[in-house]
């Protein structure tokens, strides 16, 4: 499975979605998973983060532009 390598910046969601004192990291930044959770569905295994990232409990991610980040659990 290919590993995500950023090629072009991913656009942030509108500022209205991120109402934090410090803006959440962009979806293509290395710390993308530290964004605030907007919607959590633990029974389904996913959460929507403030930067538009869909984070799955298996540590895989779906970026706002549709690209997939393979699961990256620590060894």
C-alpha positions in Angstrom: 0.0 0.0 0.0 1.5 3.4 -0.9 2.5 5.8 1.8 1.2 9.4 1.7 3.8 11.9 0.5 2.5 15.5 0.3 2.7 17.0 -3.1 0.5 20.0 -3.0 -0.9 21.8 0.1 -4.4 20.7 1.1 -6.8 23.6 1.6 -8.0 24.2 5.1 -11.7 24.1 5.7 -13.4 27.5 6.2 -12.3 29.4 9.3 -15.9 29.0 10.6 -15.2 25.3 11.3 -11.9 26.0 13.2 -12.8 28.3 16.1 -9.7 27.6 18.2 -7.3 30.2 19.5 -4.5 28.4 17.7 -5.6 27.1 14.3 -5.6 23.4 13.8 -2.8 22.0 11.6 -3.5 21.6 7.9 -4.6 18.1 6.7 -1.3 17.6 4.8 1.0 18.6 7.7 2.8 15.9 9.7 0.8 16.7 12.9 -2.6 16.6 11.1 -4.0 14.1 13.6 -3.7 16.7 16.4 -6.6 18.7 15.1 -9.7 19.0 17.2 -12.5 16.4 16.7 -15.7 17.9 15.2 -17.7 14.6 15.0 -16.8 11.3 16.6 -18.3 7.9 15.7 -16.3 5.4 17.8 -19.0 2.8 17.2 -18.1 3.0 13.5 -14.4 3.6 14.0 -13.9 7.1 12.6 -13.8 10.8 13.5 -14.0 14.0 11.5 -11.3 16.4 12.5 -11.4 20.2 12.3 -9.0 20.2 9.3 -11.3 18.0 7.2 -9.3 14.8 7.9 -11.3 11.6 8.6 -9.2 9.6 11.1 -9.9 5.9 11.4 -9.3 3.9 14.6 -6.8 1.7 12.7 -4.7 4.9 12.3 -5.4 5.3 8.6 -6.6 8.6 7.4 -8.7 10.1 4.5 -7.6 13.5 3.5 -10.1 16.2 2.4 -9.1 15.8 -1.3 -9.8 12.0 -1.3 -6.2 10.8 -0.9 -5.6 7.9 1.6 -3.0 7.7 4.3 -2.3 4.0 5.0 -2.5 2.9 8.7 0.7 3.8 10.5 0.5 2.0 13.9 3.7 2.1 15.9 5.8 -1.1 15.7 
